[in-house]
Structures are given as C-alpha cells and as structure tokens.
Amino acid sequence: MSNTLLPKRLRRRRKNYFRTAASGGKNNEPIKAKASKEASDFQQGLRCKSLSPLHLLHDPNFEIRQPRRAFLRAGFVHPDIKECHLALVEPVAVAKTMTNLENDDLYRPPLPTVAGLMFPARSKLTVRGFTLAMTPAEQRWRQIISASQGERETCLLSLAMPDLWNLIDQPKPVSFVDVDGRQRTHRFDYLAEFKNGLRVAIAVKPAERVERLNFKATLQAIKRDLPLGFADRVALVTERERHKIEVRNAELLNFFRRCPDPEADNVVAELIDGLFGEVSISDLVHKSGLGARAFRAAFRAIYAGRLDANTRETISTNSIVAPRKGKA
C-alpha cells in the first residue's frame, strides 16, 4: 500500500521512526518494529473497505478483523472487550435495528447553493455569506447566498412566509431593453415560488441607489420584457420595507427550524385546536408542560399560519396570540 494512503499522523510518526533508526539512534529494531506494526494495522483496517459502522453493517459478505482502537472509534466494541472479531453480520438482524442509509440519523452537509452567480470571496463594501434553509420544495437544508446584509434580511423574511414553496437565489439573468433603447441584462437577487403557483422576482437595493439610478424605471422595463414563465410579478425591496424586529423574529424562526421537534409541535397544535380566544404564549407553555420546547413550537406555529401574532414586536413568552381563522 502506498505510504500516502496512511493517515498523516502515522506517516509522520513512521518517518520519524525510520529517520531515528537511519541516524544510528538507540533501540533501532524496536523502533522499526513499532512503525511497521502500526502501518500494518491500519492497512488491515482498509482491507475491510471502510471503518464506517454503516458500511460494515450493511455489507455482510466479508469478515472483519480490526485493531481494537478502530472498533472503539467506530462504536462497536465495549472497552472491556480484549479482542475484536466480527464475522458475517446477518442482514436480517441488521434490518431489525437499522433502516436504509437515507433514513438513518446521520449528519449530512447542506446542499450547495443553486445560484447562477457566486459573489466574490472578499469585499470591503458589503457583508457576504450564506443562510442555511430548508424549503418545502426540497426538504433538505441548502445554502442560500446573499451579497449584502439587505439581501440576507430579505432572504430571512421570505423564508418566514407561511405560503412559500421555494426560494431560488441569484436566478438566471433576463434580457431587457432599457429606457435608452439599449439591450441589457439583469439578474434578480431572489426568485420566490409560492404554494399557489405564484412566482415573484425580487430585487434588493438600498433606497439611495434606487433614487440615484432611477431603478424603478429600469425595473418597469425589466418587467415589460420578462420571458414567459419566469415570474408573474417583480418586487423591489429596500431597507424601508424591512422592519428590524420582524427581521429579528425571522432569524430566530430560522434558528428554531434547525431543531425540529414533532412531538412538541403536535402537543402545541392540540392546545391551539382547543383555543377560542387570545392567550399568552406563557399559558401555552405552562399547559403543555414542555417548557422551552413548547415556546419554540408556538413560535413555529405562528409562522406556519396556525396562530395570529404581531410579528413586528419581539415574540416572547409574554406575546399574545390567538388561533387563526381557517387554521392551516
């Protein structure tokens, strides 16, 4: 096996061992033996295809003879066990304890952005980064990029809409003829798709630039020349349309959505079904007996369309909510 396939830790250690041995250091033979044994143990591990517990359990057609340390890291062996020997795992037994790879509770990195244009890595003028979000259309966490703080806030507000289906960042550019008669292209910052089929192209600009560049006239020209099926409407969003507290609530919602809790959601949903008037969130939390879990569930219920609340005020346990007519 090539030396480059060994972990960096073993490569460095073996290199030091043999360097000491070559320079005439003491106890050369034990040093060489120790280095060779560590490399042999690791190579023997690689012959079993993978140290991944899932791979080992889903492939019953090989015998596993691994170093004890490897199995401890993989979580297979109790520390008191002196020898590690696992042979021919039965697929029937595996099926009783594990599901397929897609349903196992493993960490999976978010999907990359679908943006057609990536922002430069560095900028002295704007705040650039991405937001992690899961939309109903994908049911998988994905990166949504933003090239400014205004775009990030607009992204959070869009994700908080109860009827949002999907949010596409930096969609493909569209061609249009500007007010001077010149052929130009424009790329919207976001394309929001809603559950009723409505598609809205969103342009995010500072109010000062909108006035200085007469962007509203440009946006009218873009809207006139939009390709068929690209969007039904266009929207211009400046800092005047973004309420700071509403943005803060939307950011907190996105944080709570990262830790789904179906049990708490169901308990709070049952309590909401029994409401006939206004109530504080603290009362819902007390009746549920779930503490902070119920607060997060009530917070999510507001943006899911089950509860009415003033989202332009900081949502807390003191907030007053009421069941929404025609609950979602």
SERO-4910 file (N, C-alpha, C, O; in steps of 0.05 Angstrom, whole numbers):
BEGIN
 pado doro    nc1    nc2    nc3   cac1   cac2   cac3    cc1    cc2    cc3    oc1    oc2    oc3
  Met    A     17    -24      0      0      0      0     18     25      0     38     26     13
  Ser    A      9     44    -15     25     69    -17     25     83     10      6     83     25
  Asn    A     48     95     16     51    110     42     32    133     43     24    141     65
  Thr    A     23    144     21      5    167     21    -23    161     29    -39    178     36
  Leu    A    -30    134     30    -56    126     39    -59    125     69    -81    123     79
  Leu    A    -36    125     83    -37    125    112    -45    152    122    -40    172    109
  Pro    A    -57    153    146    -63    180    158    -38    196    162    -16    185    165
  Lys    A    -41    222    162    -18    239    165     -3    234    191     21    235    192
  Arg    A    -19    227    212     -6    221    238     13    198    236     35    199    247
  Leu    A      4    176    223     21    152    220     44    157    202     67    147    206
  Arg    A     39    172    180     61    178    161     84    193    175    107    187    172
  Arg    A     76    213    191     96    230    205    111    213    226    135    215    229
  Arg    A     95    196    240    108    180    261    127    160    249    149    156    259
  Arg    A    119    147    227    136    127    215    161    140    204    183    129    205
  Lys    A    157    164    192    180    178    181    200    184    203    224    182    199
  Asn    A    191    193    227    209    199    249    222    174    260    246    175    267
  Tyr    A    207    152    260    219    127    270    243    119    252    264    113    262
  Phe    A    238    119    226    259    109    208    282    129    206    305    122    201
  Arg    A    276    155    210    297    175    210    315    170    234    340    172    231
  Thr    A    303    164    257    319    159    281    336    133    277    359    132    285
  Ala    A    323    114    265    337     88    260    361     92    241    382     81    245
  Ala    A    356    108    220    377    112    200    401    128    211    423    125    201
  Ser    A    396    145    231    417    161    242    432    147    264    450    159    277
  Gly    A    426    121    268    441    106    287    432    110    316    447    106    334
  Gly    A    406    117    319    396    120    346    394     94    361    399     73    350
  Lys    A    388     96    387    387     72    404    362     57    398    341     68    390
  Asn    A    363     31    403    340     13    401    327     15    373    303     19    371
  Asn    A    344     11    353    334     13    325    313     -8    319    292     -2    307
  Glu    A    317    -32    327    299    -54    320    271    -50    332    252    -53    317
  Pro    A    269    -44    357    242    -38    368    228    -15    354    203    -16    350
  Ile    A    243      5    347    230     28    333    219     20    306    197     27    299
  Lys    A    235      5    291    226     -4    264    203    -23    267    184    -23    250
  Ala    A    203    -40    287    181    -59    290    155    -45    297    134    -52    287
  Lys    A    157    -24    315    133     -9    322    121      5    299     97      6    295
  Ala    A    138     18    282    128     32    259    115     14    239     94     20    228
  Ser    A    128     -9    234    116    -28    215     90    -40    225     72    -44    210
  Lys    A     88    -44    251     63    -55    262     40    -36    260     18    -44    253
  Glu    A     45    -10    266     23     10    263     14     12    235    -10     13    230
  Ala    A     32     13    215     24     14    187      9    -11    179    -10     -9    164
  Ser    A     18    -34    189      4    -59    182    -24    -60    193    -42    -69    180
  Asp    A    -27    -50    218    -54    -50    230    -73    -32    214    -96    -40    209
  Phe    A    -63     -9    205    -81      9    190    -87     -3    163   -110     -1    154
  Gln    A    -68    -15    149    -73    -27    123    -93    -50    126   -110    -53    109
  Gln    A    -91    -65    148   -110    -87    152   -139    -75    155   -158    -87    146
  Gly    A   -141    -52    168   -167    -39    170   -178    -31    144   -202    -34    139
  Leu    A   -161    -20    126   -170    -12    100   -180    -35     82   -196    -31     65
  Arg    A   -169    -59     87   -178    -82     72   -207    -89     77   -219   -103     61
  Cys    A   -218    -79     99   -246    -84    105   -264    -63     92   -287    -59    100
  Lys    A   -253    -49     71   -268    -30     55   -272     -3     69   -268     18     56
  Ser    A   -280     -3     94   -286     22    107   -287     18    137   -294     -4    147
  Leu    A   -281     39    153   -285     38    182   -312     48    189   -319     50    213
  Ser    A   -329     55    169   -355     66    175   -373     44    187   -376     23    175
  Pro    A   -386     49    210   -404     29    221   -427     22    202   -434     -2    201
  Leu    A   -438     41    188   -460     35    170   -451     16    147   -465     -2    140
  His    A   -427     22    137   -417      5    115   -413    -24    125   -420    -43    111
  Leu    A   -402    -27    149   -397    -53    160   -423    -68    164   -425    -92    158
  Leu    A   -444    -55    174   -469    -68    180   -485    -75    155   -501    -94    155
  His    A   -481    -59    134   -497    -64    110   -484    -83     90   -496    -90     70
  Asp    A   -460    -91     95   -446   -109     77   -438   -134     93   -417   -134    106
  Pro    A   -455   -155     92   -449   -179    109   -430   -199     96   -425   -220    108
  Asn    A   -419   -193     73   -405   -213     57   -375   -211     62   -359   -218     44
  Phe    A   -366   -201     84   -337   -201     90   -333   -205    120   -350   -198    136
  Glu    A   -309   -214    126   -302   -219    154   -285   -195    163   -268   -185    148
  Ile    A   -289   -186    187   -276   -163    198   -256   -171    220   -264   -183    240
  Arg    A   -232   -165    216   -211   -168    237   -197   -141    239   -179   -135    223
  Gln    A   -204   -126    259   -195    -98    261   -179    -94    286   -183   -108    306
  Pro    A   -161    -75    286   -148    -67    312   -169    -58    331   -190    -47    323
  Arg    A   -164    -62    357   -184    -55    378   -190    -25    377   -213    -18    381
  Arg    A   -170     -8    373   -175     21    373   -195     29    351   -211     46    356
  Ala    A   -193     16    328   -210     23    306   -239     17    313   -257     33    307
  Phe    A   -244     -6    326   -271    -12    333   -282      5    355   -306     11    356
  Leu    A   -265     13    374   -274     32    394   -283     58    382   -303     69    390
  Arg    A   -267     68    362   -275     93    349   -301     89    334   -318    107    333
  Ala    A   -305     65    322   -329     60    306   -354     55    324   -376     56    314
  Gly    A   -349     51    350   -372     47    368   -382     19    369   -405     15    378
  Phe    A   -366     -1    361   -376    -29    360   -370    -44    386   -384    -63    393
  Val    A   -348    -37    399   -338    -55    420   -337    -41    446   -329    -17    448
  His    A   -345    -55    467   -343    -44    494   -313    -43    502   -298    -61    495
  Pro    A   -305    -23    517   -276    -20    524   -265    -44    539   -241    -49    539
  Asp    A   -282    -60    553   -273    -83    568   -266   -107    551   -253   -125    560
  Ile    A   -275   -107    526   -270   -129    508   -241   -128    499   -232   -108    489
  Lys    A   -227   -150    502   -199   -151    495   -194   -156    465   -174   -145    454
  Glu    A   -210   -172    452   -206   -178    425   -230   -169    408   -252   -167    418
  Cys    A   -224   -162    383   -245   -152    365   -248   -170    341   -230   -171    324
  His    A   -269   -185    340   -274   -203    318   -303   -203    311   -320   -212    327
  Leu    A   -311   -192    288   -338   -191    279   -340   -205    252   -327   -195    233
  Ala    A   -355   -226    250   -355   -242    226   -383   -245    215   -402   -252    230
  Leu    A   -387   -240    189   -411   -246    175   -436   -235    189   -451   -251    200
  Val    A   -439   -209    189   -463   -197    202   -488   -206    186   -488   -204    161
  Glu    A   -508   -215    200   -532   -224    187   -549   -201    177   -555   -183    193
  Pro    A   -557   -200    151   -573   -178    141   -600   -176    154   -611   -154    157
  Val    A   -612   -199    163   -638   -198    176   -636   -183    203   -653   -167    209
  Ala    A   -615   -190    218   -611   -176    243   -606   -146    239   -615   -129    255
  Val    A   -592   -140    218   -586   -112    212   -612    -97    205   -616    -75    214
  Ala    A   -630   -110    190   -655    -97    182   -672    -91    206   -688    -72    206
  Lys    A   -670   -106    228   -686   -102    251   -677    -77    267   -693    -64    281
  Thr    A   -651    -71    265   -640    -49    281   -634    -24    265   -630     -3    277
  Met    A   -633    -26    239   -625     -3    223   -643      0    199   -653    -20    189
  Thr    A   -646     24    190   -661     29    165   -641     34    143   -617     29    146
  Asn    A   -651     43    120   -633     48     98   -617     73    103   -623     88    122
  Leu    A   -597     78     87   -578    100     91   -592    127     91   -584    145    105
  Glu    A   -613    130     74   -626    156     72   -641    163     97   -645    187    103
  Asn    A   -650    143    112   -667    149    136   -651    148    162   -662    156    183
  Asp    A   -626    140    161   -610    139    185   -604    168    195   -601    186    179
  Asp    A   -603    170    221   -599    197    234   -569    204    233   -556    203    254
  Leu    A   -559    210    210   -531    218    207   -530    247    198   -548    258    187
  Tyr    A   -507    259    204   -502    286    194   -498    286    164   -482    270    154
  Arg    A   -512    302    150   -508    306    122   -504    335    116   -520    352    125
  Pro    A   -483    343    103   -478    371     98   -500    383     81   -512    369     65
  Pro    A   -505    409     83   -526    421     67   -519    421     38   -496    420     30
  Leu    A   -540    422     21   -536    423     -7   -523    449    -15   -527    469     -1
  Pro    A   -507    450    -36   -495    475    -44   -516    494    -56   -538    486    -63
  Thr    A   -509    519    -58   -527    539    -69   -533    532    -98   -517    521   -113
  Val    A   -557    541   -107   -565    537   -135   -561    563   -150   -570    566   -173
  Ala    A   -547    582   -138   -543    609   -150   -528    606   -177   -509    591   -179
  Gly    A   -537    622   -196   -523    622   -222   -499    640   -222   -484    640   -241
  Leu    A   -495    656   -201   -473    675   -199   -463    675   -171   -479    682   -153
  Met    A   -438    669   -166   -427    669   -139   -413    696   -134   -399    706   -152
  Phe    A   -417    707   -111   -405    733   -104   -375    730   -100   -366    708    -93
  Pro    A   -360    751   -103   -331    750    -97   -326    742    -68   -342    748    -50
  Ala    A   -304    729    -63   -298    720    -36   -293    743    -16   -298    740      7
  Arg    A   -283    765    -26   -276    788     -9   -290    813    -19   -292    818    -43
  Ser    A   -298    830      0   -309    856     -7   -306    875     16   -311    867     39
  Lys    A   -298    900     11   -295    920     31   -321    936     36   -323    951     55
  Leu    A   -341    931     19   -365    948     20   -389    933     30   -407    946     42
  Thr    A   -391    907     27   -415    893     34   -409    869     52   -386    859     53
  Val    A   -430    859     65   -428    834     81   -438    811     64   -460    812     54
  Arg    A   -421    791     60   -428    769     42   -426    743     57   -409    738     73
  Gly    A   -445    725     50   -445    699     63   -469    683     53   -479    688     32
  Phe    A   -477    663     69   -500    647     61   -517    640     86   -507    641    109
  Thr    A   -542    634     80   -561    626    101   -569    597     96   -574    589     73
  Leu    A   -570    581    117   -580    553    114   -610    553    117   -621    564    136
  Ala    A   -623    540     98   -652    540     98   -662    514     86   -649    501     70
  Met    A   -686    506     95   -700    482     84   -727    492     75   -744    501     91
  Thr    A   -732    489     49   -758    497     37   -776    473     33   -765    451     31
  Pro    A   -802    477     32   -820    454     28   -815    440      1   -820    416     -1
  Ala    A   -804    454    -18   -799    441    -44   -776    421    -43   -776    403    -60
  Glu    A   -758    424    -25   -734    407    -25   -732    388     -1   -723    366     -4
  Gln    A   -741    398     22   -740    382     47   -711    373     52   -706    350     61
  Arg    A   -692    391     47   -664    386     52   -651    413     56   -657    432     42
  Trp    A   -633    415     76   -620    440     81   -602    448     57   -589    431     46
  Arg    A   -603    474     51   -588    484     28   -577    511     34   -588    526     50
  Gln    A   -555    517     22   -543    544     25   -557    564      6   -561    558    -17
  Ile    A   -564    587     17   -575    609      1   -557    632      5   -554    643     27
  Ile    A   -544    641    -16   -524    662    -13   -537    690    -12   -559    694    -22
  Ser    A   -522    708     -1   -530    736      0   -505    753     -3   -485    748     10
  Ala    A   -507    773    -20   -484    790    -26   -484    816    -10   -468    834    -14
  Ser    A   -503    819      9   -505    842     26   -522    836     50   -537    816     50
  Gln    A   -521    853     70   -538    849     94   -567    852     86   -585    838     97
  Gly    A   -573    870     68   -601    874     58   -611    849     45   -635    841     49
  Glu    A   -595    835     29   -604    811     16   -608    789     37   -627    773     35
  Arg    A   -591    788     57   -594    767     78   -621    772     93   -635    752     98
  Glu    A   -627    796    100   -651    802    114   -676    796     97   -696    785    107
  Thr    A   -674    802     71   -696    796     53   -700    766     50   -722    756     49
  Cys    A   -678    751     50   -679    722     49   -693    711     73   -711    694     71
  Leu    A   -686    721     97   -699    711    122   -729    717    122   -745    701    131
  Leu    A   -736    741    114   -764    749    113   -780    732     93   -803    724     98
  Ser    A   -767    725     71   -781    709     51   -785    680     61   -806    668     57
  Leu    A   -765    670     75   -767    643     86   -788    641    108   -798    619    113
  Ala    A   -794    663    121   -814    663    142   -842    664    132   -861    660    147
  Met    A   -846    668    106   -874    669     95   -887    641     96   -875    622     87
  Pro    A   -911    638    107   -923    612    110   -929    598     84   -928    573     83
  Asp    A   -934    613     63   -941    601     38   -918    599     18   -922    594     -6
  Leu    A   -893    602     28   -870    600     10   -866    570      3   -867    553     20
  Trp    A   -860    565    -22   -854    538    -31   -824    534    -36   -813    513    -28
  Asn    A   -812    553    -49   -783    551    -55   -771    579    -58   -785    598    -65
  Leu    A   -746    581    -53   -732    607    -56   -706    601    -71   -688    587    -61
  Ile    A   -703    613    -95   -680    609   -112   -663    635   -110   -673    657   -116
  Asp    A   -638    631   -103   -620    654   -101   -605    658   -128   -596    639   -141
  Gln    A   -603    683   -135   -589    691   -160   -597    674   -184   -581    659   -195
  Pro    A   -623    676   -192   -633    661   -215   -619    670   -241   -604    690   -241
  Lys    A   -626    656   -262   -613    663   -288   -620    692   -296   -642    701   -290
  Pro    A   -602    706   -310   -607    734   -318   -628    735   -339   -633    717   -355
  Val    A   -641    759   -341   -661    764   -361   -652    787   -378   -639    805   -368
  Ser    A   -660    787   -403   -653    809   -422   -676    828   -423   -699    821   -421
  Phe    A   -669    854   -427   -690    874   -430   -678    898   -445   -654    901   -448
  Val    A   -696    915   -454   -688    940   -468   -694    963   -448   -716    967   -440
  Asp    A   -672    977   -441   -675    998   -421   -688   1023   -432   -696   1023   -455
  Val    A   -691   1043   -415   -705   1068   -423   -691   1083   -446   -703   1099   -459
  Asp    A   -665   1077   -449   -649   1090   -471   -650   1073   -497   -637   1081   -516
  Gly    A   -664   1051   -497   -665   1034   -521   -642   1015   -523   -639   1003   -545
  Arg    A   -626   1011   -503   -603    993   -504   -611    965   -493   -626    963   -474
  Gln    A   -599    945   -505   -604    917   -496   -586    912   -472   -562    915   -473
  Arg    A   -598    904   -450   -583    898   -425   -593    873   -412   -613    861   -421
  Thr    A   -579    864   -392   -587    840   -377   -588    848   -347   -574    866   -338
  His    A   -605    834   -333   -608    839   -304   -612    812   -290   -626    795   -300
  Arg    A   -599    809   -267   -602    784   -251   -616    792   -225   -605    808   -209
  Phe    A   -639    781   -220   -653    786   -195   -638    772   -172   -623    753   -176
  Asp    A   -642    783   -148   -629    772   -125   -642    746   -116   -629    727   -107
  Tyr    A   -669    744   -117   -683    720   -109   -707    716   -127   -718    735   -139
  Leu    A   -715    691   -130   -740    684   -143   -756    667   -124   -748    644   -118
  Ala    A   -778    678   -114   -794    664    -94   -817    650   -108   -832    662   -124
  Glu    A   -821    624   -102   -843    608   -112   -861    602    -89   -852    593    -68
  Phe    A   -887    606    -93   -907    602    -72   -924    578    -77   -925    568   -100
  Lys    A   -938    568    -57   -953    543    -59   -976    545    -79   -985    525    -89
  Asn    A   -986    570    -84  -1008    573   -103   -998    576   -132  -1014    581   -150
  Gly    A   -971    572   -136   -960    574   -163   -949    601   -170   -937    604   -191
  Leu    A   -953    621   -153   -944    648   -159   -913    649   -158   -901    638   -140
  Arg    A   -901    663   -177   -872    667   -177   -866    697   -177   -876    712   -193
  Val    A   -849    705   -157   -843    733   -153   -813    737   -155   -798    724   -140
  Ala    A   -804    754   -174   -775    760   -176   -770    784   -158   -783    805   -159
  Ile    A   -749    781   -141   -744    801   -120   -717    814   -126   -697    801   -130
  Ala    A   -718    841   -127   -693    857   -129   -689    872   -103   -707    885    -93
  Val    A   -665    870    -92   -658    882    -67   -638    905    -72   -617    900    -83
  Lys    A   -646    929    -65   -628    952    -69   -631    972    -46   -653    974    -35
  Pro    A   -610    986    -39   -612   1008    -20   -629   1030    -32   -628   1035    -56
  Ala    A   -645   1043    -15   -663   1065    -24   -647   1087    -38   -657   1098    -58
  Glu    A   -624   1093    -28   -608   1114    -40   -600   1108    -69   -601   1125    -86
  Arg    A   -593   1083    -74   -585   1075   -101   -609   1074   -119   -607   1080   -143
  Val    A   -632   1066   -109   -657   1066   -125   -663   1093   -136   -669   1097   -159
  Glu    A   -660   1113   -119   -666   1140   -127   -644   1151   -146   -650   1164   -166
  Arg    A   -619   1146   -139   -597   1157   -155   -596   1145   -183   -590   1159   -202
  Leu    A   -602   1119   -185   -600   1105   -211   -627   1104   -225   -629   1093   -247
  Asn    A   -648   1116   -213   -675   1114   -225   -682   1085   -231   -691   1078   -253
  Phe    A   -677   1068   -211   -680   1039   -215   -709   1031   -219   -714   1011   -232
  Lys    A   -728   1046   -209   -756   1039   -212   -764   1039   -242   -779   1022   -251
  Ala    A   -753   1059   -257   -758   1059   -286   -745   1035   -300   -757   1023   -318
  Thr    A   -721   1028   -291   -708   1005   -302   -724    979   -295   -726    961   -312
  Leu    A   -734    978   -271   -750    954   -263   -775    951   -280   -784    929   -286
  Gln    A   -788    974   -287   -811    973   -304   -804    962   -332   -819    946   -343
  Ala    A   -780    970   -342   -771    959   -368   -766    929   -366   -772    914   -384
  Ile    A   -754    921   -343   -748    892   -339   -775    877   -338   -777    855   -351
  Lys    A   -794    887   -323   -819    874   -321   -833    871   -348   -846    850   -353
  Arg    A   -831    891   -364   -844    891   -391   -832    869   -408   -846    856   -424
  Asp    A   -806    864   -406   -792    845   -424   -786    818   -410   -770    803   -421
  Leu    A   -799    812   -388   -794    787   -375   -801    763   -393   -822    764   -406
  Pro    A   -784    743   -395   -791    719   -411   -816    705   -399   -820    706   -375
  Leu    A   -831    693   -416   -855    679   -408   -849    656   -388   -832    640   -394
  Gly    A   -863    656   -366   -859    635   -346   -837    640   -326   -834    625   -307
  Phe    A   -822    662   -329   -800    667   -310   -812    677   -283   -805    666   -262
  Ala    A   -829    696   -284   -842    707   -260   -868    720   -266   -872    731   -288
  Asp    A   -886    719   -247   -912    732   -250   -911    761   -241   -926    778   -251
  Arg    A   -894    767   -222   -891    794   -211   -862    800   -206   -845    782   -204
  Val    A   -856    826   -203   -830    834   -194   -834    852   -169   -854    866   -166
  Ala    A   -814    850   -151   -816    865   -126   -790    878   -120   -769    866   -123
  Leu    A   -791    903   -112   -768    918   -103   -768    920    -73   -787    930    -61
  Val    A   -746    912    -60   -744    912    -31   -720    930    -23   -698    925    -31
  Thr    A   -726    951     -7   -705    968      4   -707    965     34   -723    951     45
  Glu    A   -689    980     48   -690    979     77   -716    990     89   -722    985    112
  Arg    A   -731   1005     73   -756   1016     82   -777    995     84   -797    998    100
  Glu    A   -775    973     70   -794    951     71   -787    930     92   -803    912     97
  Arg    A   -764    932    104   -755    912    123   -756    924    151   -741    942    158
  His    A   -773    912    168   -775    921    195   -754    906    212   -752    882    210
  Lys    A   -739    920    228   -716    908    243   -725    886    261   -713    864    262
  Ile    A   -747    890    276   -756    870    295   -768    846    280   -764    823    288
  Glu    A   -781    852    257   -792    830    241   -769    813    230   -771    788    228
  Val    A   -747    825    222   -724    811    213   -712    794    236   -704    771    232
  Arg    A   -711    805    260   -700    791    283   -717    766    289   -707    745    295
  Asn    A   -744    769    287   -761    746    292   -757    725    270   -757    701    276
  Ala    A   -754    733    245   -750    714    223   -723    699    226   -721    676    220
  Glu    A   -703    713    236   -678    700    241   -680    679    263   -669    657    262
  Leu    A   -695    686    284   -700    667    306   -716    643    296   -711    620    305
  Leu    A   -735    648    279   -750    626    267   -732    606    252   -735    582    255
  Asn    A   -715    617    236   -697    600    221   -679    584    239   -672    561    233
  Phe    A   -671    595    262   -656    580    281   -672    558    294   -662    536    297
  Phe    A   -697    563    301   -714    543    313   -721    520    293   -724    497    301
  Arg    A   -722    527    268   -728    506    248   -705    486    245   -710    464    234
  Arg    A   -682    494    253   -659    476    250   -661    453    270   -647    433    267
  Cys    A   -677    455    290   -681    434    311   -710    425    311   -724    433    330
  Pro    A   -719    410    291   -747    402    290   -754    385    315   -738    369    324
  Asp    A   -779    389    324   -789    375    348   -818    368    342   -836    381    353
  Pro    A   -823    346    327   -851    339    320   -869    334    344   -893    341    344
  Glu    A   -857    323    365   -873    317    389   -884    343    402   -908    345    408
  Ala    A   -866    363    405   -875    388    416   -894    402    398   -914    415    407
  Asp    A   -889    401    371   -908    413    352   -936    402    354   -955    416    353
  Asn    A   -937    375    357   -964    362    359   -978    370    385  -1002    374    385
  Val    A   -963    372    407   -976    379    433   -987    407    431  -1009    413    440
  Val    A   -971    426    420   -980    454    418  -1003    456    398  -1021    472    402
  Ala    A  -1002    440    377  -1024    440    357  -1051    432    370  -1072    443    364
  Glu    A  -1049    412    388  -1074    403    402  -1084    426    420  -1108    430    423
  Leu    A  -1066    440    433  -1074    462    451  -1087    485    434  -1106    497    443
  Ile    A  -1075    490    411  -1086    511    393  -1114    504    384  -1132    521    382
  Asp    A  -1119    478    378  -1146    469    370  -1167    474    391  -1191    477    385
  Gly    A  -1158    475    416  -1178    480    438  -1181    509    446  -1195    515    465
  Leu    A  -1167    527    431  -1169    556    438  -1193    569    424  -1201    561    402
  Phe    A  -1205    588    438  -1227    603    427  -1223    633    429  -1240    649    420
  Gly    A  -1200    641    440  -1194    670    442  -1164    674    446  -1148    656    442
  Glu    A  -1158    699    454  -1130    706    458  -1118    692    483  -1132    688    503
  Val    A  -1092    687    481  -1078    674    503  -1049    682    500  -1039    687    478
  Ser    A  -1034    682    523  -1006    688    521   -991    662    515  -1000    640    521
  Ile    A   -968    665    503   -951    642    497   -943    628    523   -940    603    523
  Ser    A   -939    643    545   -931    631    570   -953    612    580   -947    591    593
  Asp    A   -979    618    575  -1000    600    583   -999    574    567  -1003    552    578
  Leu    A   -993    576    541   -990    552    525   -967    535    535   -969    510    537
  Val    A   -945    548    541   -921    534    551   -928    519    577   -920    496    581
  His    A   -942    533    595   -949    521    621   -967    497    617   -964    477    630
  Lys    A   -988    500    600  -1006    478    596   -993    454    583  -1001    431    588
  Ser    A   -974    458    566   -961    436    552   -942    420    570   -939    396    566
  Gly    A   -930    434    590   -911    420    607   -884    414    594   -869    398    604
  Leu    A   -879    427    571   -855    421    556   -834    443    558   -812    440    547
  Gly    A   -840    464    572   -820    485    576   -812    499    550   -829    506    534
  Ala    A   -786    502    547   -776    517    524   -783    503    497   -785    517    477
  Arg    A   -787    477    498   -795    463    473   -822    473    464   -826    476    439
  Ala    A   -840    479    482   -866    489    474   -864    517    464   -879    525    446
  Phe    A   -846    533    475   -843    561    465   -833    560    435   -844    575    419
  Arg    A   -814    543    430   -804    541    402   -826    530    384   -829    539    361
  Ala    A   -842    511    394   -864    501    377   -885    522    372   -895    524    350
  Ala    A   -891    539    392   -911    560    388   -900    581    369   -914    592    353
  Phe    A   -874    586    371   -861    605    352   -864    595    323   -871    610    305
  Arg    A   -859    569    319   -861    558    292   -890    558    283   -896    562    260
  Ala    A   -909    554    302   -938    554    295   -947    581    285   -965    583    268
  Ile    A   -935    603    295   -942    629    286   -936    632    256   -953    642    241
  Tyr    A   -913    623    249   -904    626    221   -915    604    203   -912    605    179
  Ala    A   -926    583    216   -939    562    200   -968    569    193   -981    555    179
  Gly    A   -978    592    204  -1005    600    198  -1026    590    217  -1050    592    212
  Arg    A  -1018    578    240  -1037    568    259  -1044    588    281  -1066    587    292
  Leu    A  -1026    607    286  -1031    627    307  -1027    655    295  -1010    659    278
  Asp    A  -1043    674    304  -1040    702    297  -1024    716    319  -1029    712    343
  Ala    A  -1005    732    310   -989    748    329   -977    771    314   -975    771    289
  Asn    A   -969    791    328   -957    815    316   -927    809    313   -912    810    333
  Thr    A   -918    803    289   -890    796    284   -872    821    282   -848    818    279
  Arg    A   -884    845    285   -868    869    286   -861    877    314   -851    899    319
  Glu    A   -868    860    333   -859    862    360   -844    837    367   -849    815    357
  Thr    A   -824    840    385   -808    816    392   -826    795    404   -840    799    424
  Ile    A   -825    771    392   -841    749    402   -828    736    426   -805    727    424
  Ser    A   -842    736    448   -832    725    473   -854    710    487   -876    707    476
  Thr    A   -848    700    511   -869    686    526   -892    704    534   -914    694    540
  Asn    A   -887    730    534   -909    749    541   -926    757    517   -946    771    520
  Ser    A   -918    748    493   -934    755    469   -962    743    470   -966    721    479
  Ile    A   -981    759    460  -1009    750    459  -1014    738    432  -1008    750    411
  Val    A  -1025    714    431  -1031    700    406  -1060    692    406  -1073    691    427
  Ala    A  -1070    685    383  -1098    676    380  -1099    656    357  -1083    659    338
  Pro    A  -1117    637    358  -1120    618    336  -1128    632    311  -1146    649    311
  Arg    A  -1116    626    289  -1122    639    264  -1147    627    252  -1151    602    252
  Lys    A  -1164    644    241  -1188    634    228  -1180    619    203  -1163    628    188
  Gly    A  -1193    596    199  -1185    579    177  -1157    569    180  -1140    573    163
  Lys    A  -1152    556    203  -1125    547    210  -1112    530    188  -1126    515    175
  Ala    A  -1086    534    185  -1071    519    164  -1069    489    172  -1058    473    157
***
